[in-house]
Amino acid sequence: MKKVKITVLKKEFYADFAEKYLTDGKAVGACSLLNEGDTFVFDGGAKMPEGFCPWAWIDIYHNVSAISSGGTYSPWNIKEGQTI
């Protein structure tokens, strides 16, 4: 398996959606675990990189695992071996 670099490109929080759908509303705030520019390395297996957000990991694990195994997301992504 190949190592995969994970980079946080953007961090957003939608207070209007939070107020409408979350129990604690906008008081929840943006994720405190990840910041734009943070990088992590996935070494294989199912182990989440140290310091990564567990909820974000659930969302991206299948993509990271596929790339680590040599999968591709072309023609949807410009750069081979990358997905956004």
PyMOL commands that set and color helices and strands:
alter all, ss='L'
color gray80, all
select helices_A, chain A and resi 15-21+25-28+54-68
alter helices_A, ss='H'
color red, helices_A
select strands_A, chain A and resi 4-7+39-42
alter strands_A, ss='S'
color yellow, strands_A
deselect
rebuild
show_as cartoon
